Amino acid sequence: MCEANAYIYENGKENLYLESVDIMRPEEGKIYLRNLFGEQKIFDGEIKEISLLHHKIVLTKR
């Protein structure tokens, strides 16, 4: 599988935001995420880092 977990970076820590993300795309200045289970979230922030090796997406708030 090629899905990744999305985390929000705050106060020096990474907090889980959405697991098993399979779709991520920019949408009107925000980031749309959907996981394998059909759960959808729209994050108002930026991508800090994506690690394909560790299946991890790190987001930061604006």
WOPE-V912111 format. One line per field, one symbol per residue. psi: psi as a letter, one per 30 degrees, with the letter a starting at -180 (. if undefined). A space follows every 50 residues. Layout:
psi = ???
//
This chain:
psi = lgllkklkjkhgljkkeklhkfkklkjhgljkkklfgfkkkkkialkekk jeeghkkklkl.
//
